[in-house]
Amino acid sequence: MAGMIGAELQKILQLGRNKTYEFFKNDCPVPVIRVGHQIRVPAKQFFEWLDSLTVAAV
């Protein structure tokens, strides 16, 4: 399973580093995998969640 790291997620979500990590610590709707201090999120599940927001907003 391919995972995305915090820096990639920052660009997609257009958030700064602290807000991105805060989001994934508190409000994350997808599983978070911690590798040391690094956060990884399964790409497929992240994009499915993101698509659900896009569809809901239309």
N, C-alpha and C positions, 0 to 999 in steps of 0.2 A: 504494500500500500504506500503510495507516494504521499509524503507529507510536505507541508509548507511551513517555513520558519517565520518568525516574527517580522523580519524586515520585508519579506514579500507581502505579508498581510497588511503591514503599514501602508504600502503603496496602494493596494487594492481598496482598503477602507478609508484611505486619505486621513489617517490619524497619526499623531506623533507617537514616539516610542512609549512614553509613559501611559498614554491613553489606550494604546493597543494592548499593552500588558495588563492594564487595569480591566479592560473589557474581557479578556480571556481568563482573568482570575475570577471575576465576579458574575458576569452576565453571559458567558459563552453558551450558545445553543448547540454547539458541536463538541465532541470529545477533544480534550487537550492532552497532549503527551509531553511530559517534561523530560528533557535530557540535560541533566545538570541545571544550568540557569536558562537554558534555551527552551522556548515553547515551540511545539510543532502541532499542527492541526492536519488531519487527513484531508487532502485536497478535494476528493470527491464529495465528502460530506459538507465541506465548507461551501463549495460552489452550489450544491443542492440547496443549502440554506439561503445563500445569496440570491439564487434564482427565485426562491419562494417569496423573498421580500420584493423583488422586482415585479413579479406577477401580482402580488397583493397591492402594489402601489399603482398599477395601471388601471 
